[in-house]
Amino acid sequence: DKPVVIPERPKSKSNPLVPEFVRNVMGSSAGAGSGEFHVYRHLRRKEYARQKFIQEKSKK
């Protein structure tokens, strides 16, 4: 018989090292082309995720 190794549970999944100040946030009117819109949309989604993480962290 071999000893069974049970791995420890991974820690809670969260955004690693969330920065407090994000410099690359643009307004919705910044950039006229479709490429810039995709960049803006990605940065907006990232910023919303960052704000949600900070709010959930402050509630605990």
C-alpha positions, 0 to 999 in steps of 0.5 A: 500500500502506498500513502495517499497524498491529498493536495491542499485546497487552492487559495481563493481565486482573485485578481493578483495585486490589484493596482490602486491607480490605473493610468490607461483608462480612457473615456468613451469618446477617446479614439474614433476607429473601431480598433480603439473602441475594442481597446477602450472596451477591454480597459473598461471591463478590466476597470469594472472588474478591479472596482468590483474586487476592491468593493468585495474586499472592503465588505469582508 
